[in-house]
Amino acid sequence: MLGYPAEIRHDPFVTCQLASHGLEPQTSDDRKSDEVTRLRDAREGWRLLLQVDSISEIGMDWADSGLLYHSIRDEDLRARDWDNSWLIMESL
């Protein structure tokens, strides 16, 4: 909780930042625009609330040994506005 994410493929904070602004994080065309560059630079405002790893022995297997990242912006955390938090799943 509240630490640094163990990244699998992409920075989950960049994914949250782009998705929260209505952009598809995985589209390569989106990642090259000036707007995306500006948004990527603002990724520092995100914090990891919780990271959940896959544990197949107890039935928690997120898409082939993936991870769940629950993140929120600093301003929303200070305001305790949980409605603006994001849950991202990544796998290999």
PDB file of N, CA, C and O in Angstrom:
ATOM      1  N   MET A   1       0.822  -1.188   0.000  1.00  0.00           N
ATOM      2  CA  MET A   1       0.000   0.000   0.000  1.00  0.00           C
ATOM      3  C   MET A   1       0.867   1.253   0.000  1.00  0.00           C
ATOM      4  O   MET A   1       1.860   1.344   0.722  1.00  0.00           O
ATOM      5  N   LEU A   2       0.470   2.211  -0.823  1.00  0.00           N
ATOM      6  CA  LEU A   2       1.106   3.522  -0.911  1.00  0.00           C
ATOM      7  C   LEU A   2       2.592   3.469  -1.237  1.00  0.00           C
ATOM      8  O   LEU A   2       3.333   4.400  -0.918  1.00  0.00           O
ATOM      9  N   GLY A   3       3.030   2.392  -1.866  1.00  0.00           N
ATOM     10  CA  GLY A   3       4.424   2.286  -2.266  1.00  0.00           C
ATOM     11  C   GLY A   3       4.581   2.542  -3.755  1.00  0.00           C
ATOM     12  O   GLY A   3       3.869   3.358  -4.340  1.00  0.00           O
ATOM     13  N   TYR A   4       5.507   1.847  -4.344  1.00  0.00           N
ATOM     14  CA  TYR A   4       5.774   1.978  -5.767  1.00  0.00           C
ATOM     15  C   TYR A   4       5.298   0.715  -6.481  1.00  0.00           C
ATOM     16  O   TYR A   4       5.471  -0.391  -5.968  1.00  0.00           O
ATOM     17  N   PRO A   5       4.702   0.875  -7.657  1.00  0.00           N
ATOM     18  CA  PRO A   5       4.191  -0.301  -8.370  1.00  0.00           C
ATOM     19  C   PRO A   5       5.310  -1.163  -8.940  1.00  0.00           C
ATOM     20  O   PRO A   5       6.338  -0.649  -9.383  1.00  0.00           O
ATOM     21  N   ALA A   6       5.106  -2.460  -8.925  1.00  0.00           N
ATOM     22  CA  ALA A   6       5.993  -3.400  -9.614  1.00  0.00           C
ATOM     23  C   ALA A   6       5.450  -3.520 -11.028  1.00  0.00           C
ATOM     24  O   ALA A   6       4.492  -4.254 -11.271  1.00  0.00           O
ATOM     25  N   GLU A   7       6.059  -2.803 -11.954  1.00  0.00           N
ATOM     26  CA  GLU A   7       5.546  -2.732 -13.320  1.00  0.00           C
ATOM     27  C   GLU A   7       5.773  -4.036 -14.066  1.00  0.00           C
ATOM     28  O   GLU A   7       6.835  -4.650 -13.963  1.00  0.00           O
ATOM     29  N   ILE A   8       4.761  -4.451 -14.820  1.00  0.00           N
ATOM     30  CA  ILE A   8       4.891  -5.635 -15.664  1.00  0.00           C
ATOM     31  C   ILE A   8       5.198  -5.213 -17.098  1.00  0.00           C
ATOM     32  O   ILE A   8       6.211  -5.626 -17.662  1.00  0.00           O
ATOM     33  N   ARG A   9       4.337  -4.400 -17.684  1.00  0.00           N
ATOM     34  CA  ARG A   9       4.506  -3.988 -19.076  1.00  0.00           C
ATOM     35  C   ARG A   9       4.559  -2.477 -19.222  1.00  0.00           C
ATOM     36  O   ARG A   9       5.385  -1.948 -19.966  1.00  0.00           O
ATOM     37  N   HIS A  10       3.682  -1.783 -18.514  1.00  0.00           N
ATOM     38  CA  HIS A  10       3.574  -0.332 -18.636  1.00  0.00           C
ATOM     39  C   HIS A  10       3.515   0.289 -17.249  1.00  0.00           C
ATOM     40  O   HIS A  10       3.189  -0.373 -16.263  1.00  0.00           O
ATOM     41  N   ASP A  11       3.834   1.555 -17.198  1.00  0.00           N
ATOM     42  CA  ASP A  11       3.700   2.312 -15.960  1.00  0.00           C
ATOM     43  C   ASP A  11       2.206   2.482 -15.669  1.00  0.00           C
ATOM     44  O   ASP A  11       1.511   3.134 -16.448  1.00  0.00           O
ATOM     45  N   PRO A  12       1.693   1.917 -14.570  1.00  0.00           N
ATOM     46  CA  PRO A  12       0.262   2.025 -14.301  1.00  0.00           C
ATOM     47  C   PRO A  12      -0.203   3.460 -14.077  1.00  0.00           C
ATOM     48  O   PRO A  12      -1.377   3.760 -14.291  1.00  0.00           O
ATOM     49  N   PHE A  13       0.686   4.349 -13.652  1.00  0.00           N
ATOM     50  CA  PHE A  13       0.301   5.739 -13.453  1.00  0.00           C
ATOM     51  C   PHE A  13       0.059   6.432 -14.795  1.00  0.00           C
ATOM     52  O   PHE A  13      -0.849   7.256 -14.909  1.00  0.00           O
ATOM     53  N   VAL A  14       0.853   6.110 -15.797  1.00  0.00           N
ATOM     54  CA  VAL A  14       0.620   6.649 -17.141  1.00  0.00           C
ATOM     55  C   VAL A  14      -0.703   6.118 -17.679  1.00  0.00           C
ATOM     56  O   VAL A  14      -1.478   6.867 -18.275  1.00  0.00           O
ATOM     57  N   THR A  15      -0.963   4.829 -17.471  1.00  0.00           N
ATOM     58  CA  THR A  15      -2.221   4.235 -17.918  1.00  0.00           C
ATOM     59  C   THR A  15      -3.400   4.938 -17.260  1.00  0.00           C
ATOM     60  O   THR A  15      -4.365   5.282 -17.942  1.00  0.00           O
ATOM     61  N   CYS A  16      -3.345   5.159 -15.947  1.00  0.00           N
ATOM     62  CA  CYS A  16      -4.414   5.864 -15.230  1.00  0.00           C
ATOM     63  C   CYS A  16      -4.566   7.294 -15.736  1.00  0.00           C
ATOM     64  O   CYS A  16      -5.683   7.766 -15.949  1.00  0.00           O
ATOM     65  N   GLN A  17      -3.453   7.976 -15.926  1.00  0.00           N
ATOM     66  CA  GLN A  17      -3.481   9.366 -16.372  1.00  0.00           C
ATOM     67  C   GLN A  17      -4.155   9.479 -17.740  1.00  0.00           C
ATOM     68  O   GLN A  17      -5.010  10.342 -17.938  1.00  0.00           O
ATOM     69  N   LEU A  18      -3.783   8.629 -18.669  1.00  0.00           N
ATOM     70  CA  LEU A  18      -4.370   8.687 -20.007  1.00  0.00           C
ATOM     71  C   LEU A  18      -5.842   8.282 -19.982  1.00  0.00           C
ATOM     72  O   LEU A  18      -6.678   8.953 -20.587  1.00  0.00           O
ATOM     73  N   ALA A  19      -6.162   7.198 -19.292  1.00  0.00           N
ATOM     74  CA  ALA A  19      -7.546   6.723 -19.244  1.00  0.00           C
ATOM     75  C   ALA A  19      -8.456   7.746 -18.561  1.00  0.00           C
ATOM     76  O   ALA A  19      -9.599   7.929 -18.980  1.00  0.00           O
ATOM     77  N   SER A  20      -7.968   8.406 -17.528  1.00  0.00           N
ATOM     78  CA  SER A  20      -8.790   9.384 -16.814  1.00  0.00           C
ATOM     79  C   SER A  20      -9.081  10.621 -17.660  1.00  0.00           C
ATOM     80  O   SER A  20      -9.967  11.411 -17.334  1.00  0.00           O
ATOM     81  N   HIS A  21      -8.330  10.782 -18.743  1.00  0.00           N
ATOM     82  CA  HIS A  21      -8.572  11.889 -19.672  1.00  0.00           C
ATOM     83  C   HIS A  21      -9.230  11.405 -20.970  1.00  0.00           C
ATOM     84  O   HIS A  21      -9.242  12.117 -21.974  1.00  0.00           O
ATOM     85  N   GLY A  22      -9.771  10.197 -20.932  1.00  0.00           N
ATOM     86  CA  GLY A  22     -10.537   9.684 -22.064  1.00  0.00           C
ATOM     87  C   GLY A  22      -9.720   9.131 -23.214  1.00  0.00           C
ATOM     88  O   GLY A  22     -10.246   8.952 -24.312  1.00  0.00           O
ATOM     89  N   LEU A  23      -8.439   8.856 -22.982  1.00  0.00           N
ATOM     90  CA  LEU A  23      -7.582   8.323 -24.037  1.00  0.00           C
ATOM     91  C   LEU A  23      -7.360   6.834 -23.832  1.00  0.00           C
ATOM     92  O   LEU A  23      -7.280   6.362 -22.698  1.00  0.00           O
ATOM     93  N   GLU A  24      -7.262   6.105 -24.915  1.00  0.00           N
ATOM     94  CA  GLU A  24      -6.979   4.671 -24.863  1.00  0.00           C
ATOM     95  C   GLU A  24      -5.480   4.501 -24.620  1.00  0.00           C
ATOM     96  O   GLU A  24      -4.674   4.808 -25.499  1.00  0.00           O
ATOM     97  N   PRO A  25      -5.099   4.018 -23.439  1.00  0.00           N
ATOM     98  CA  PRO A  25      -3.671   3.941 -23.092  1.00  0.00           C
ATOM     99  C   PRO A  25      -2.850   3.022 -23.984  1.00  0.00           C
ATOM    100  O   PRO A  25      -1.646   3.236 -24.125  1.00  0.00           O
ATOM    101  N   GLN A  26      -3.450   2.020 -24.583  1.00  0.00           N
ATOM    102  CA  GLN A  26      -2.686   1.041 -25.353  1.00  0.00           C
ATOM    103  C   GLN A  26      -2.550   1.384 -26.830  1.00  0.00           C
ATOM    104  O   GLN A  26      -1.837   0.686 -27.549  1.00  0.00           O
ATOM    105  N   THR A  27      -3.208   2.431 -27.304  1.00  0.00           N
ATOM    106  CA  THR A  27      -3.147   2.790 -28.715  1.00  0.00           C
ATOM    107  C   THR A  27      -1.849   3.530 -29.004  1.00  0.00           C
ATOM    108  O   THR A  27      -1.585   4.584 -28.425  1.00  0.00           O
ATOM    109  N   SER A  28      -1.051   2.979 -29.892  1.00  0.00           N
ATOM    110  CA  SER A  28       0.262   3.575 -30.166  1.00  0.00           C
ATOM    111  C   SER A  28       0.131   4.967 -30.774  1.00  0.00           C
ATOM    112  O   SER A  28       0.979   5.820 -30.511  1.00  0.00           O
ATOM    113  N   ASP A  29      -0.899   5.229 -31.576  1.00  0.00           N
ATOM    114  CA  ASP A  29      -1.072   6.554 -32.181  1.00  0.00           C
ATOM    115  C   ASP A  29      -1.281   7.615 -31.108  1.00  0.00           C
ATOM    116  O   ASP A  29      -0.739   8.716 -31.205  1.00  0.00           O
ATOM    117  N   ASP A  30      -2.066   7.284 -30.085  1.00  0.00           N
ATOM    118  CA  ASP A  30      -2.319   8.233 -29.006  1.00  0.00           C
ATOM    119  C   ASP A  30      -1.041   8.587 -28.254  1.00  0.00           C
ATOM    120  O   ASP A  30      -0.886   9.716 -27.788  1.00  0.00           O
ATOM    121  N   ARG A  31      -0.138   7.642 -28.137  1.00  0.00           N
ATOM    122  CA  ARG A  31       1.071   7.847 -27.327  1.00  0.00           C
ATOM    123  C   ARG A  31       2.063   8.820 -27.959  1.00  0.00           C
ATOM    124  O   ARG A  31       3.024   9.218 -27.301  1.00  0.00           O
ATOM    125  N   LYS A  32       1.856   9.215 -29.218  1.00  0.00           N
ATOM    126  CA  LYS A  32       2.813  10.088 -29.906  1.00  0.00           C
ATOM    127  C   LYS A  32       2.372  11.547 -29.965  1.00  0.00           C
ATOM    128  O   LYS A  32       3.159  12.397 -30.382  1.00  0.00           O
ATOM    129  N   SER A  33       1.162  11.862 -29.568  1.00  0.00           N
ATOM    130  CA  SER A  33       0.655  13.223 -29.707  1.00  0.00           C
ATOM    131  C   SER A  33       1.228  14.141 -28.627  1.00  0.00           C
ATOM    132  O   SER A  33       1.736  13.677 -27.606  1.00  0.00           O
ATOM    133  N   ASP A  34       1.137  15.465 -28.871  1.00  0.00           N
ATOM    134  CA  ASP A  34       1.590  16.455 -27.891  1.00  0.00           C
ATOM    135  C   ASP A  34       0.762  16.386 -26.615  1.00  0.00           C
ATOM    136  O   ASP A  34       1.289  16.544 -25.513  1.00  0.00           O
ATOM    137  N   GLU A  35      -0.558  16.145 -26.774  1.00  0.00           N
ATOM    138  CA  GLU A  35      -1.424  16.052 -25.604  1.00  0.00           C
ATOM    139  C   GLU A  35      -1.011  14.890 -24.708  1.00  0.00           C
ATOM    140  O   GLU A  35      -0.980  15.024 -23.485  1.00  0.00           O
ATOM    141  N   VAL A  36      -0.693  13.745 -25.321  1.00  0.00           N
ATOM    142  CA  VAL A  36      -0.289  12.580 -24.535  1.00  0.00           C
ATOM    143  C   VAL A  36       1.052  12.839 -23.850  1.00  0.00           C
ATOM    144  O   VAL A  36       1.253  12.430 -22.706  1.00  0.00           O
ATOM    145  N   THR A  37       1.952  13.503 -24.529  1.00  0.00           N
ATOM    146  CA  THR A  37       3.242  13.841 -23.922  1.00  0.00           C
ATOM    147  C   THR A  37       3.030  14.718 -22.692  1.00  0.00           C
ATOM    148  O   THR A  37       3.662  14.497 -21.659  1.00  0.00           O
ATOM    149  N   ARG A  38       2.152  15.701 -22.793  1.00  0.00           N
ATOM    150  CA  ARG A  38       1.840  16.581 -21.661  1.00  0.00           C
ATOM    151  C   ARG A  38       1.222  15.786 -20.510  1.00  0.00           C
ATOM    152  O   ARG A  38       1.585  15.978 -19.350  1.00  0.00           O
ATOM    153  N   LEU A  39       0.288  14.894 -20.839  1.00  0.00           N
ATOM    154  CA  LEU A  39      -0.370  14.086 -19.814  1.00  0.00           C
ATOM    155  C   LEU A  39       0.600  13.105 -19.160  1.00  0.00           C
ATOM    156  O   LEU A  39       0.555  12.894 -17.948  1.00  0.00           O
ATOM    157  N   ARG A  40       1.475  12.508 -19.968  1.00  0.00           N
ATOM    158  CA  ARG A  40       2.466  11.575 -19.408  1.00  0.00           C
ATOM    159  C   ARG A  40       3.373  12.278 -18.405  1.00  0.00           C
ATOM    160  O   ARG A  40       3.744  11.703 -17.382  1.00  0.00           O
ATOM    161  N   ASP A  41       3.722  13.516 -18.702  1.00  0.00           N
ATOM    162  CA  ASP A  41       4.586  14.279 -17.796  1.00  0.00           C
ATOM    163  C   ASP A  41       3.891  14.564 -16.463  1.00  0.00           C
ATOM    164  O   ASP A  41       4.558  14.789 -15.454  1.00  0.00           O
ATOM    165  N   ALA A  42       2.559  14.555 -16.455  1.00  0.00           N
ATOM    166  CA  ALA A  42       1.793  14.831 -15.233  1.00  0.00           C
ATOM    167  C   ALA A  42       1.495  13.561 -14.440  1.00  0.00           C
ATOM    168  O   ALA A  42       0.712  13.605 -13.491  1.00  0.00           O
ATOM    169  N   ARG A  43       2.088  12.454 -14.798  1.00  0.00           N
ATOM    170  CA  ARG A  43       1.851  11.177 -14.115  1.00  0.00           C
ATOM    171  C   ARG A  43       2.315  11.201 -12.662  1.00  0.00           C
ATOM    172  O   ARG A  43       1.879  10.375 -11.860  1.00  0.00           O
ATOM    173  N   GLU A  44       3.185  12.128 -12.323  1.00  0.00           N
ATOM    174  CA  GLU A  44       3.735  12.219 -10.962  1.00  0.00           C
ATOM    175  C   GLU A  44       2.665  12.505  -9.917  1.00  0.00           C
ATOM    176  O   GLU A  44       2.901  12.305  -8.726  1.00  0.00           O
ATOM    177  N   GLY A  45       1.491  12.971 -10.343  1.00  0.00           N
ATOM    178  CA  GLY A  45       0.426  13.277  -9.406  1.00  0.00           C
ATOM    179  C   GLY A  45      -0.370  12.069  -8.947  1.00  0.00           C
ATOM    180  O   GLY A  45      -1.332  12.218  -8.194  1.00  0.00           O
ATOM    181  N   TRP A  46       0.012  10.867  -9.387  1.00  0.00           N
ATOM    182  CA  TRP A  46      -0.716   9.647  -9.034  1.00  0.00           C
ATOM    183  C   TRP A  46      -0.006   8.900  -7.915  1.00  0.00           C
ATOM    184  O   TRP A  46       1.221   8.921  -7.817  1.00  0.00           O
ATOM    185  N   ARG A  47      -0.804   8.231  -7.063  1.00  0.00           N
ATOM    186  CA  ARG A  47      -0.264   7.417  -5.974  1.00  0.00           C
ATOM    187  C   ARG A  47      -0.892   6.035  -6.006  1.00  0.00           C
ATOM    188  O   ARG A  47      -2.065   5.876  -6.344  1.00  0.00           O
ATOM    189  N   LEU A  48      -0.110   5.062  -5.658  1.00  0.00           N
ATOM    190  CA  LEU A  48      -0.586   3.685  -5.569  1.00  0.00           C
ATOM    191  C   LEU A  48      -1.287   3.498  -4.225  1.00  0.00           C
ATOM    192  O   LEU A  48      -0.679   3.668  -3.168  1.00  0.00           O
ATOM    193  N   LEU A  49      -2.558   3.149  -4.275  1.00  0.00           N
ATOM    194  CA  LEU A  49      -3.278   2.840  -3.041  1.00  0.00           C
ATOM    195  C   LEU A  49      -3.019   1.400  -2.626  1.00  0.00           C
ATOM    196  O   LEU A  49      -2.765   1.109  -1.457  1.00  0.00           O
ATOM    197  N   LEU A  50      -3.086   0.503  -3.608  1.00  0.00           N
ATOM    198  CA  LEU A  50      -2.968  -0.918  -3.309  1.00  0.00           C
ATOM    199  C   LEU A  50      -2.533  -1.671  -4.560  1.00  0.00           C
ATOM    200  O   LEU A  50      -3.003  -1.386  -5.662  1.00  0.00           O
ATOM    201  N   GLN A  51      -1.649  -2.618  -4.385  1.00  0.00           N
ATOM    202  CA  GLN A  51      -1.236  -3.513  -5.466  1.00  0.00           C
ATOM    203  C   GLN A  51      -1.517  -4.938  -5.013  1.00  0.00           C
ATOM    204  O   GLN A  51      -1.137  -5.332  -3.910  1.00  0.00           O
ATOM    205  N   VAL A  52      -2.187  -5.714  -5.869  1.00  0.00           N
ATOM    206  CA  VAL A  52      -2.529  -7.088  -5.519  1.00  0.00           C
ATOM    207  C   VAL A  52      -1.919  -8.012  -6.561  1.00  0.00           C
ATOM    208  O   VAL A  52      -2.227  -7.915  -7.748  1.00  0.00           O
ATOM    209  N   ASP A  53      -1.064  -8.892  -6.113  1.00  0.00           N
ATOM    210  CA  ASP A  53      -0.390  -9.845  -6.988  1.00  0.00           C
ATOM    211  C   ASP A  53      -1.249 -11.101  -7.152  1.00  0.00           C
ATOM    212  O   ASP A  53      -2.089 -11.403  -6.304  1.00  0.00           O
ATOM    213  N   SER A  54      -1.032 -11.814  -8.233  1.00  0.00           N
ATOM    214  CA  SER A  54      -1.705 -13.094  -8.440  1.00  0.00           C
ATOM    215  C   SER A  54      -1.145 -14.146  -7.496  1.00  0.00           C
ATOM    216  O   SER A  54       0.064 -14.226  -7.279  1.00  0.00           O
ATOM    217  N   ILE A  55      -2.044 -14.956  -6.937  1.00  0.00           N
ATOM    218  CA  ILE A  55      -1.657 -16.110  -6.131  1.00  0.00           C
ATOM    219  C   ILE A  55      -2.573 -17.247  -6.582  1.00  0.00           C
ATOM    220  O   ILE A  55      -3.672 -17.425  -6.055  1.00  0.00           O
ATOM    221  N   SER A  56      -2.107 -18.000  -7.552  1.00  0.00           N
ATOM    222  CA  SER A  56      -2.964 -19.019  -8.167  1.00  0.00           C
ATOM    223  C   SER A  56      -3.372 -20.120  -7.194  1.00  0.00           C
ATOM    224  O   SER A  56      -4.414 -20.748  -7.381  1.00  0.00           O
ATOM    225  N   GLU A  57      -2.569 -20.366  -6.161  1.00  0.00           N
ATOM    226  CA  GLU A  57      -2.878 -21.417  -5.192  1.00  0.00           C
ATOM    227  C   GLU A  57      -4.176 -21.136  -4.421  1.00  0.00           C
ATOM    228  O   GLU A  57      -4.814 -22.067  -3.932  1.00  0.00           O
ATOM    229  N   ILE A  58      -4.562 -19.882  -4.312  1.00  0.00           N
ATOM    230  CA  ILE A  58      -5.801 -19.552  -3.597  1.00  0.00           C
ATOM    231  C   ILE A  58      -6.872 -18.998  -4.543  1.00  0.00           C
ATOM    232  O   ILE A  58      -7.884 -18.459  -4.095  1.00  0.00           O
ATOM    233  N   GLY A  59      -6.643 -19.135  -5.842  1.00  0.00           N
ATOM    234  CA  GLY A  59      -7.644 -18.733  -6.826  1.00  0.00           C
ATOM    235  C   GLY A  59      -7.626 -17.270  -7.221  1.00  0.00           C
ATOM    236  O   GLY A  59      -8.580 -16.784  -7.827  1.00  0.00           O
ATOM    237  N   MET A  60      -6.559 -16.558  -6.889  1.00  0.00           N
ATOM    238  CA  MET A  60      -6.423 -15.160  -7.295  1.00  0.00           C
ATOM    239  C   MET A  60      -5.406 -15.093  -8.424  1.00  0.00           C
ATOM    240  O   MET A  60      -4.219 -14.868  -8.188  1.00  0.00           O
ATOM    241  N   ASP A  61      -5.871 -15.289  -9.639  1.00  0.00           N
ATOM    242  CA  ASP A  61      -4.977 -15.268 -10.799  1.00  0.00           C
ATOM    243  C   ASP A  61      -5.503 -14.247 -11.788  1.00  0.00           C
ATOM    244  O   ASP A  61      -6.452 -14.516 -12.524  1.00  0.00           O
ATOM    245  N   TRP A  62      -4.889 -13.081 -11.805  1.00  0.00           N
ATOM    246  CA  TRP A  62      -5.325 -11.977 -12.649  1.00  0.00           C
ATOM    247  C   TRP A  62      -4.731 -12.107 -14.039  1.00  0.00           C
ATOM    248  O   TRP A  62      -3.604 -11.678 -14.285  1.00  0.00           O
ATOM    249  N   ALA A  63      -5.490 -12.696 -14.942  1.00  0.00           N
ATOM    250  CA  ALA A  63      -5.112 -12.764 -16.363  1.00  0.00           C
ATOM    251  C   ALA A  63      -3.680 -13.260 -16.559  1.00  0.00           C
ATOM    252  O   ALA A  63      -2.812 -12.514 -17.011  1.00  0.00           O
ATOM    253  N   ASP A  64      -3.449 -14.492 -16.223  1.00  0.00           N
ATOM    254  CA  ASP A  64      -2.144 -15.116 -16.458  1.00  0.00           C
ATOM    255  C   ASP A  64      -1.041 -14.483 -15.614  1.00  0.00           C
ATOM    256  O   ASP A  64      -0.084 -13.919 -16.145  1.00  0.00           O
ATOM    257  N   SER A  65      -1.185 -14.584 -14.311  1.00  0.00           N
ATOM    258  CA  SER A  65      -0.187 -14.097 -13.351  1.00  0.00           C
ATOM    259  C   SER A  65       0.018 -12.591 -13.397  1.00  0.00           C
ATOM    260  O   SER A  65       1.151 -12.114 -13.339  1.00  0.00           O
ATOM    261  N   GLY A  66      -1.049 -11.859 -13.497  1.00  0.00           N
ATOM    262  CA  GLY A  66      -0.964 -10.407 -13.560  1.00  0.00           C
ATOM    263  C   GLY A  66      -1.003  -9.740 -12.202  1.00  0.00           C
ATOM    264  O   GLY A  66      -0.943 -10.393 -11.160  1.00  0.00           O
ATOM    265  N   LEU A  67      -1.105  -8.426 -12.242  1.00  0.00           N
ATOM    266  CA  LEU A  67      -1.191  -7.594 -11.050  1.00  0.00           C
ATOM    267  C   LEU A  67      -2.362  -6.642 -11.174  1.00  0.00           C
ATOM    268  O   LEU A  67      -2.714  -6.215 -12.274  1.00  0.00           O
ATOM    269  N   LEU A  68      -2.969  -6.309 -10.038  1.00  0.00           N
ATOM    270  CA  LEU A  68      -3.975  -5.259  -9.977  1.00  0.00           C
ATOM    271  C   LEU A  68      -3.345  -4.049  -9.304  1.00  0.00           C
ATOM    272  O   LEU A  68      -2.693  -4.175  -8.267  1.00  0.00           O
ATOM    273  N   TYR A  69      -3.540  -2.881  -9.895  1.00  0.00           N
ATOM    274  CA  TYR A  69      -3.039  -1.634  -9.322  1.00  0.00           C
ATOM    275  C   TYR A  69      -4.239  -0.731  -9.054  1.00  0.00           C
ATOM    276  O   TYR A  69      -4.983  -0.420  -9.984  1.00  0.00           O
ATOM    277  N   HIS A  70      -4.443  -0.309  -7.833  1.00  0.00           N
ATOM    278  CA  HIS A  70      -5.492   0.631  -7.496  1.00  0.00           C
ATOM    279  C   HIS A  70      -4.806   1.951  -7.175  1.00  0.00           C
ATOM    280  O   HIS A  70      -4.073   2.057  -6.192  1.00  0.00           O
ATOM    281  N   SER A  71      -5.052   2.967  -8.020  1.00  0.00           N
ATOM    282  CA  SER A  71      -4.327   4.234  -7.915  1.00  0.00           C
ATOM    283  C   SER A  71      -5.287   5.407  -7.834  1.00  0.00           C
ATOM    284  O   SER A  71      -6.453   5.308  -8.217  1.00  0.00           O
ATOM    285  N   ILE A  72      -4.768   6.530  -7.323  1.00  0.00           N
ATOM    286  CA  ILE A  72      -5.565   7.737  -7.166  1.00  0.00           C
ATOM    287  C   ILE A  72      -4.648   8.949  -7.304  1.00  0.00           C
ATOM    288  O   ILE A  72      -3.455   8.870  -7.008  1.00  0.00           O
ATOM    289  N   ARG A  73      -5.207  10.060  -7.752  1.00  0.00           N
ATOM    290  CA  ARG A  73      -4.438  11.312  -7.816  1.00  0.00           C
ATOM    291  C   ARG A  73      -4.263  11.865  -6.402  1.00  0.00           C
ATOM    292  O   ARG A  73      -5.118  11.678  -5.536  1.00  0.00           O
ATOM    293  N   ASP A  74      -3.136  12.551  -6.186  1.00  0.00           N
ATOM    294  CA  ASP A  74      -2.850  13.145  -4.874  1.00  0.00           C
ATOM    295  C   ASP A  74      -3.989  14.044  -4.404  1.00  0.00           C
ATOM    296  O   ASP A  74      -4.415  13.959  -3.252  1.00  0.00           O
ATOM    297  N   GLU A  75      -4.480  14.900  -5.290  1.00  0.00           N
ATOM    298  CA  GLU A  75      -5.540  15.843  -4.904  1.00  0.00           C
ATOM    299  C   GLU A  75      -6.817  15.118  -4.487  1.00  0.00           C
ATOM    300  O   GLU A  75      -7.504  15.552  -3.562  1.00  0.00           O
ATOM    301  N   ASP A  76      -7.136  14.022  -5.161  1.00  0.00           N
ATOM    302  CA  ASP A  76      -8.320  13.252  -4.800  1.00  0.00           C
ATOM    303  C   ASP A  76      -8.110  12.492  -3.494  1.00  0.00           C
ATOM    304  O   ASP A  76      -9.047  12.321  -2.715  1.00  0.00           O
ATOM    305  N   LEU A  77      -6.894  12.044  -3.259  1.00  0.00           N
ATOM    306  CA  LEU A  77      -6.584  11.371  -1.996  1.00  0.00           C
ATOM    307  C   LEU A  77      -6.728  12.339  -0.821  1.00  0.00           C
ATOM    308  O   LEU A  77      -7.306  11.995   0.210  1.00  0.00           O
ATOM    309  N   ARG A  78      -6.198  13.552  -0.988  1.00  0.00           N
ATOM    310  CA  ARG A  78      -6.319  14.565   0.076  1.00  0.00           C
ATOM    311  C   ARG A  78      -7.786  14.907   0.346  1.00  0.00           C
ATOM    312  O   ARG A  78      -8.177  15.129   1.492  1.00  0.00           O
ATOM    313  N   ALA A  79      -8.599  14.949  -0.724  1.00  0.00           N
ATOM    314  CA  ALA A  79     -10.023  15.275  -0.587  1.00  0.00           C
ATOM    315  C   ALA A  79     -10.863  14.048  -0.218  1.00  0.00           C
ATOM    316  O   ALA A  79     -12.068  14.150   0.011  1.00  0.00           O
ATOM    317  N   ARG A  80     -10.202  12.891  -0.165  1.00  0.00           N
ATOM    318  CA  ARG A  80     -10.882  11.616   0.103  1.00  0.00           C
ATOM    319  C   ARG A  80     -12.010  11.361  -0.890  1.00  0.00           C
ATOM    320  O   ARG A  80     -13.090  10.887  -0.539  1.00  0.00           O
ATOM    321  N   ASP A  81     -11.712  11.696  -2.146  1.00  0.00           N
ATOM    322  CA  ASP A  81     -12.664  11.492  -3.243  1.00  0.00           C
ATOM    323  C   ASP A  81     -12.309  10.188  -3.948  1.00  0.00           C
ATOM    324  O   ASP A  81     -11.590  10.183  -4.947  1.00  0.00           O
ATOM    325  N   TRP A  82     -12.816   9.099  -3.421  1.00  0.00           N
ATOM    326  CA  TRP A  82     -12.474   7.772  -3.924  1.00  0.00           C
ATOM    327  C   TRP A  82     -13.123   7.477  -5.273  1.00  0.00           C
ATOM    328  O   TRP A  82     -12.733   6.525  -5.951  1.00  0.00           O
ATOM    329  N   ASP A  83     -14.112   8.284  -5.672  1.00  0.00           N
ATOM    330  CA  ASP A  83     -14.798   8.062  -6.949  1.00  0.00           C
ATOM    331  C   ASP A  83     -13.867   8.253  -8.141  1.00  0.00           C
ATOM    332  O   ASP A  83     -14.142   7.741  -9.225  1.00  0.00           O
ATOM    333  N   ASN A  84     -12.790   8.969  -7.958  1.00  0.00           N
ATOM    334  CA  ASN A  84     -11.853   9.233  -9.051  1.00  0.00           C
ATOM    335  C   ASN A  84     -10.642   8.300  -9.035  1.00  0.00           C
ATOM    336  O   ASN A  84      -9.656   8.565  -9.724  1.00  0.00           O
ATOM    337  N   SER A  85     -10.697   7.226  -8.270  1.00  0.00           N
ATOM    338  CA  SER A  85      -9.585   6.270  -8.264  1.00  0.00           C
ATOM    339  C   SER A  85      -9.758   5.310  -9.448  1.00  0.00           C
ATOM    340  O   SER A  85     -10.852   5.165  -9.993  1.00  0.00           O
ATOM    341  N   TRP A  86      -8.670   4.670  -9.825  1.00  0.00           N
ATOM    342  CA  TRP A  86      -8.674   3.765 -10.979  1.00  0.00           C
ATOM    343  C   TRP A  86      -8.071   2.413 -10.596  1.00  0.00           C
ATOM    344  O   TRP A  86      -7.110   2.336  -9.830  1.00  0.00           O
ATOM    345  N   LEU A  87      -8.654   1.361 -11.144  1.00  0.00           N
ATOM    346  CA  LEU A  87      -8.125   0.017 -10.981  1.00  0.00           C
ATOM    347  C   LEU A  87      -7.625  -0.455 -12.342  1.00  0.00           C
ATOM    348  O   LEU A  87      -8.388  -0.501 -13.307  1.00  0.00           O
ATOM    349  N   ILE A  88      -6.359  -0.801 -12.415  1.00  0.00           N
ATOM    350  CA  ILE A  88      -5.725  -1.243 -13.654  1.00  0.00           C
ATOM    351  C   ILE A  88      -5.240  -2.676 -13.453  1.00  0.00           C
ATOM    352  O   ILE A  88      -4.695  -3.009 -12.401  1.00  0.00           O
ATOM    353  N   MET A  89      -5.438  -3.515 -14.455  1.00  0.00           N
ATOM    354  CA  MET A  89      -4.919  -4.886 -14.414  1.00  0.00           C
ATOM    355  C   MET A  89      -3.907  -5.032 -15.544  1.00  0.00           C
ATOM    356  O   MET A  89      -4.174  -4.635 -16.678  1.00  0.00           O
ATOM    357  N   GLU A  90      -2.752  -5.598 -15.235  1.00  0.00           N
ATOM    358  CA  GLU A  90      -1.746  -5.903 -16.242  1.00  0.00           C
ATOM    359  C   GLU A  90      -1.277  -7.328 -16.081  1.00  0.00           C
ATOM    360  O   GLU A  90      -1.244  -7.878 -14.980  1.00  0.00           O
ATOM    361  N   SER A  91      -0.914  -7.910 -17.206  1.00  0.00           N
ATOM    362  CA  SER A  91      -0.368  -9.269 -17.175  1.00  0.00           C
ATOM    363  C   SER A  91       0.711  -9.374 -18.230  1.00  0.00           C
ATOM    364  O   SER A  91       0.926  -8.454 -19.019  1.00  0.00           O
ATOM    365  N   LEU A  92       1.383 -10.508 -18.231  1.00  0.00           N
ATOM    366  CA  LEU A  92       2.460 -10.725 -19.189  1.00  0.00           C
ATOM    367  C   LEU A  92       1.954 -10.878 -20.590  1.00  0.00           C
ATOM    368  O   LEU A  92       2.745 -11.067 -21.514  1.00  0.00           O
TER     369      LEU A  92
END
